[in-house]
Amino acid sequence: MVLICWDLHGNRCTETVPVHQARHRRLQLEQQGAVVYWSERLANG
């Protein structure tokens, strides 16, 4: 899993997505105007 943190129009949000979807989700967010300021791969628990 990957934790993605971003800011969109002054609203900070976080989301956890599967590793294989993380790059696609980050690109989606950036296309919507979000600034992705952190992404971190989480340990498999």
C-alpha positions in Angstrom: 0.0 0.0 0.0 1.1 3.6 -0.6 0.0 6.6 1.4 -0.5 9.7 -0.8 -0.9 13.2 0.8 -1.9 16.2 -1.3 -3.3 19.7 -1.2 -6.2 20.7 -3.5 -7.5 24.3 -3.3 -6.3 24.6 0.3 -7.7 21.2 1.5 -5.2 18.7 2.6 -6.1 15.1 2.1 -4.6 11.6 2.4 -5.4 8.4 0.7 -4.1 4.9 0.9 -4.0 3.0 -2.4 -2.5 -0.3 -3.6 1.1 -0.1 -5.0 0.0 -0.9 -8.5 -2.5 2.0 -8.6 -0.3 4.6 -6.8 1.3 6.2 -9.9 -2.0 6.4 -11.8 -3.7 8.0 -8.7 -0.9 10.5 -8.3 -1.2 11.5 -11.9 -5.0 11.8 -11.6 -4.6 14.1 -8.6 -2.0 16.3 -10.3 -4.3 16.6 -13.4 -7.1 17.9 -11.1 -4.7 20.6 -9.8 -3.6 18.9 -6.6 -0.1 19.4 -5.2 1.1 16.0 -4.1 3.5 16.7 -1.2 4.1 13.2 0.2 3.9 9.6 -0.9 5.2 6.7 1.1 5.2 3.0 0.6 3.8 1.4 3.7 5.1 -1.9 5.1 2.9 -4.9 4.4 1.3 -5.8 7.6 
